[in-house]
Amino acid sequence: MNPIHSVLITGANAGLGYECARQLAQSSSIEKIVLACRNEQKALRARASLEASTGRKIFDIILMDVASPESVRKAVAKFSSPSMRWY
């Protein structure tokens, strides 16, 4: 199976988004999971928890509120940046 380079999950700090990130991280073919969250502190806690529970450090954070078109545009613009520090 070919590796999946990146997956972006919205609402990844809780509920279905968090569980989706946790389960995808179980697959060794996933190289990176981007946690798209509205709140930086909740995103940081979710990343720490996911890293602890999965044993993988493949999680990046991007701040995004999908209910705000401006927030989505700003987040998407960061994807063209070579930096992986998106928050």
C-alpha positions in Angstrom: 0.0 0.0 0.0 1.3 3.5 -0.9 1.8 5.8 2.1 -0.7 8.6 2.7 1.4 11.7 3.1 -1.0 14.0 4.9 -4.5 13.9 6.4 -6.3 17.0 7.6 -9.0 16.5 10.3 -11.3 19.2 11.4 -12.6 19.3 14.9 -9.7 17.1 15.9 -9.4 18.1 19.5 -12.5 16.2 20.7 -15.2 13.7 19.7 -15.3 12.2 16.3 -12.4 14.3 15.0 -10.1 13.2 17.9 -11.1 9.5 17.5 -10.6 9.7 13.7 -7.1 11.1 14.3 -6.3 8.4 16.9 -7.5 5.5 14.6 -5.7 6.9 11.5 -2.5 7.1 13.5 -2.6 3.4 14.1 -1.8 2.9 10.4 1.9 3.0 9.6 1.1 4.2 6.1 -0.1 7.6 7.4 2.9 10.0 7.6 1.3 13.1 8.9 -2.0 14.1 10.5 -3.0 17.8 10.7 -5.3 18.6 13.5 -7.5 21.5 12.4 -8.9 23.2 15.6 -10.3 26.5 16.7 -8.7 26.7 20.1 -4.9 26.4 20.4 -4.8 25.2 24.0 -7.3 22.4 23.3 -5.4 21.5 20.1 -2.1 21.3 22.1 -3.7 19.1 24.7 -5.2 16.8 22.0 -1.9 16.5 20.2 -0.1 15.5 23.5 -2.8 13.0 24.3 -2.7 11.5 20.8 1.1 11.3 20.8 1.0 9.5 24.2 -1.8 7.1 23.2 -0.4 6.2 19.8 3.3 6.5 20.4 3.7 8.5 17.2 4.8 12.1 16.7 3.1 12.7 13.4 0.6 15.4 14.5 0.7 19.0 13.4 -1.8 21.7 14.3 -3.4 24.3 12.2 -5.9 26.8 13.7 -9.1 27.0 11.7 -12.7 27.7 12.3 -14.6 26.0 9.5 -17.6 28.3 10.2 -15.5 31.3 9.3 -14.5 31.6 5.6 -11.7 34.1 6.5 -10.3 31.6 9.0 -10.3 28.8 6.4 -8.6 31.1 3.8 -5.9 32.0 6.3 -5.3 28.3 7.2 -5.2 27.3 3.6 -2.7 30.0 2.8 -0.4 28.5 5.4 -0.3 25.2 3.5 1.8 26.8 0.8 4.4 27.8 3.4 7.4 25.5 3.7 7.1 25.8 7.5 5.2 23.1 9.3 4.6 25.3 12.4 1.1 26.4 11.5 -0.2 27.7 14.7 
